[in-house]
Amino acid sequence: MLNQLLQRGLMSTGNHSLSADHKHHFADHFKSALHEFISAKEGIWLFMVTEILMFGGLFVGYSLYHAKYPEMFAEGASHLDWRLGFVNTLVLILSSFTMALSIFLVQTKKNHQATVSLIVTILCGYGFMVIKYFEYAHKVHDGLLPGKFFGHPEMAVPNFGFYYLLIAIGLPILVAFLTDYLNNTRNKKSIVVFFIALALFVAGFLLIGSMGHAHAEHEGPVFEHANLGLYFSFYFCMTGLHGTHVLIGMGLILWVLIRNLRGEFDPHYFTPIEGVGIFWHIVDLIWIYLFPILYLIG
């Protein structure tokens, strides 16, 4: 009975050939639309397992050093603003809801509302990164940096020309890609170029702003532990890696948003949106664990 219900549910969402005039057809190397749908979901979940393993190594390392230096980690957490972390947690929870809602709306032929929901999800990701930008800028300003840079913000300020170059390269390519995509002249290579350009532009913009704060004259806080840079090595590594995934997720959501605007999804085919949704939920879930161990310890 359970197997029959599962089959019926998958066929209702994954069968791309239920409508004879529907534009999407499953690839030739799949036996059926159901086979394609199941394979796609298994593939994204397998990829998510590798993501969890990657973050899991950082969590294990953090736990080991926290057990060895509990007072030092508590001091490090005292330099973080838990209120900003809490707001970011609420923002990502909201984004998970709007992402799941967009999938449901596509399933129920409400593509216009799904577009709005996807836009809200992107805005939530943007809000998360803006808050993270202000957090990073404050850390750089106070010299709360990883490793050898700790207590020496001037050492972490490289040549700004490099970051301006990232923006100069990324912005024209980004505009050109969006123009080509809306004119239906895109291909797989241009999509890859788009994500590279987006990453270059965002990285240049954020790094220029955050590093610029290090030039301000500031007496800085007083530190009790000389090896506090170890804590901030974990902080920047874990939140930086997570933030990179948020940016990638925003790019993927923008991708499915454009495809939805082009009318490529309906109740018979929405696999890309569901796959991106799984990725976004895992990224949100990782932050749910990062927030208490980084902001609330001690």
N, C-alpha and C positions, 0 to 999 in steps of 0.2 A: 504493500500500500504506500509506504513512504517513498519507495523507488518510483512508483507511478506518479505521485505528486511532484517529485523532483523533476522527472522527465517533462511533465506537463508544464511546470513553471519555467523550466529552461527553454522549452520550445516556444512558449509565449513571449519570451524576451529575446531569445537568441536566434530564432528561425528567421532568416533574411528573405526567405522565398514565400512567406505566407501571402504576400500580395504579388500578383502576377506582374504588375507594372512597376514594382518597386525597383529603384535604380541600383541598389546594392545587391551583389551576388557574392557568395562565399568563394574563396580562392580554390583553385583546381586541386591543390594538394590536400584538401580536406574532404572527408566523405560527405559531409552535410553541413548545413548552417549551424546545427547544434554542436557538431564536432569542432567547428571553428570557434564558436563562443566559449566552449569549455576549455579548449586549448589556450585561448587568449587569457582567460582568467587564471589558469594554472601557471602560465608564463609570468604574469605580473606578480603572482604570489611567490613564485620561486625567486624572482628578483628582489622582492621585499624581504625574503629570508636572508639574502646576502647583505642587504642594508642593515637589518637587525644585528647580524653578526659583526658588521663593521662598528656600529655604535656600541655593541656589547663589549668589544675589546676595550673601548674607552671607559665604559662603566666599570669594568673589572679593575682597570688600572687606577681609576679614581678611588674605588673602594679600598684598594690595598694601601694607597698613600694616605687616604683619610684615616684609616685605622692606625697608621704609623705616626701621623702628625695631626691629631684631632684639634689641638688648640690653634695650630697655624691655619687649618682649614676654616675653623670658626671665625678667626680674625679676617680671613679673606672674604667670607660671606658677609661680614659686617660692613664691608665697603660696597656692597651691592644694595640697590634700592628694591626691596621685595615688592613694593607697590607697583613699580613698572613691570616687574616680572609677572605679577598677578594680573595686571591689565592685559599683558600679552597673552596670558593663558586664556582669559575670557575671549579675546579676539580670535584665537585659533579655535576655540570650542565653537564660537559662532560660525567661523568659516567652515568647519566640518559639517555643521547643520545645513548651511546654504549649499555646500557641495552635494550632500546627499539629497537635498531637496531638488536640485537641478536634474539629477538622474530620474527622480520620481516624476518630475514635470515632463521630461521628454517621453517617459513611458506612457504618460497619459495625454499625449498630443498637445501639450501646452508649451511649445517651443519658445514663444515670446517670453513667458514667465521664467523659463529656464535660462534664457539669455540674461535677464535681470539678476537671477540668482547667481549665475557664474560671474557677472560683473561685481556683485557684492563680495563674492569669495576672493576675487583678485584684489579688491580694495582692502579687505581684511589682511591679506598677505602684505600689501603695501603698508598698511598701518603698523603691522608687526615689525617690518624692517625699519620704518621711521623711528619707532621707539628704540629698537636695537641700535640704530645709528646714534641717538643721543646717549645711550648707555656707553657705547664704545668711545664716543668723543670725550665723555667725562673721564673714562678710565685712562685714555691717552693723556688728557690734560693733567691728571694727578700722578702720572707715571706708574699706574697700576697695569704693568705690561708683563708679558711672559718672559721667563728665562733671564738672559743677560740684559734685556731691555728694562727690567723692573727698576723703578726709581729714576730712570734716565729717559724721559720722553723725547729728548732731542735726538737720541740714537735711533729712534723709530721713525724719524721723518726723512724719507728719501727725497730725491729730486721730483718735484711736482710735475715736471715736464713729461715724465713717463705716464702719469695718470691722465694728463691732458691728451696725450697721444692715444690712450685707450678710448677716450670719448670721441676724439677726432676720427678714429677708425670705425668705431662701433655705430655712431649715429647715422652717417650716410648709408651704411649697409642696411641698417635697421629700417630706415625710411624707404629705401629702394625695394627691400623685400616686401614690406607691407603694401606698397604700390603694385608690385607684381602679383602678390597673392590676391588682392581684391580684383585684379584684372584677369584672374584665372590663368596666369602664366607661370605658376610655381611648379617646382619639382622637388624630389627628395633632397637633392644637394642644397637647394636654396633654403629648405627648412633647417638643415644643419647649420648653414651660414647664419640664419636668423638667430638661432640660440647662441651661437658664438658672439655675434654682434651685440645681442642683448646683454650677455654676461660682461663683455668689455665695457659697454656704456655704463651699466649699473656699478661695476667695480670701480671704474674711474671716478664716477660722481661721488660715491660713498667714501672712497679712500681720500680724495682731496679734502672733503669736509672734515672727516674725522682726524686726519693727520694735521690739518691746519690748526686745530685747537692746541696742539702741543707747543706752539710758538708763544702762547700767552704766558706772561709772567705769573707764577703761582708758587706759593711756598710749599704746598703739598702736605699731605697728612703725615703723621708720625707712625712708623711701623714697629711692632714689637718683635716680629720674627724676620730674620734676615733672609730666610728662604721662602718668603711669601710669593715670590715669582713662580714657584711650583704650582701653587693653587691657580694663579692666573694663566699659567700654561694650559691647565685643564679647562679653565673657563673659556678662553679664547678658542681653543681647539674644538671643544664640544659645541659651543654656541655658534662658532664660525662655520663648522661643518653643517650644523642644523640650518643656519641661515642660508647657506648655499643651496640646500635642498628646498628651502622655501622659495628662493628665486627660481629654481628649476621648475618647481611646482606651479608657480605663477605663469611661467612661460608655457607650460603644458596646458594649463587652464585657458590661457589666451588662444592657444592652438585649437582646442575643442570649441571655444566660444566662436571663433571665426567659422569653423566648419558648421556649427549650429546655425549661424546667421546665413550660411549658404544653403541651408535646408538639407544637409546630409544625414541628419538623424531623425528617427521617428520610433514609434513603439516596436518596430521590427529590427531596428539596428541602432544601438547606442553603446556598443562595446568600448570604443575609445573613451567616452565620458566615464564609464564605470571603471576602466583601468586607471585613468587619471585620478578618479575619486579614491581608489584604494591607496594609491601613492600618497595622496594628500592626507588621508586619515592616518597613515603610518607616521608621516612627518609630524602631524599634530600630536599623536600619541607619544612620540619620543620627547617632545617638549613637556608633556605632562610629567615625565620622569625627571627631566633636566631641572625644571623649576624648583622642586623641593630640595634636591641634593645640592644645588648650587646656591640658592637664595635663602633657604630656611634652616640650614644646619647650624647647630650651636645657638 
